[in-house]
């Protein structure tokens, strides 16, 4: 079992920045994947940025040049630095981890609201 706790959401004007953090209840070193998803009202949850096996980073095209995902294994924490925010970035942001194999288990955080005013 893994608990994920997110911090850092809030209200920001367009063009501004926010930094989200996600701390896991145990070591993230061996996680298959860990990162961020978001869900806007009336839309499906979508990938924002994740670390995959081997430490590779994957970004959604819509955030690639504006958001940066980073991690600190010693602190069991992943961050999402969001710059040049747009109104279309408004959503609930969720941290997700995937652990193990045969089967793998998914764990989600409680979500944190990000609202970008135009």
PyMOL commands that set and color helices and strands:
alter all, ss='L'
color gray80, all
select helices_A, chain A and resi 53-55+73-75+87-89
alter helices_A, ss='H'
color red, helices_A
select strands_A, chain A and resi 4-7+10-13+18-24+33-39+46-51+57-59+67-72+77-82+91-99+105-108+112-117
alter strands_A, ss='S'
color yellow, strands_A
deselect
rebuild
show_as cartoon
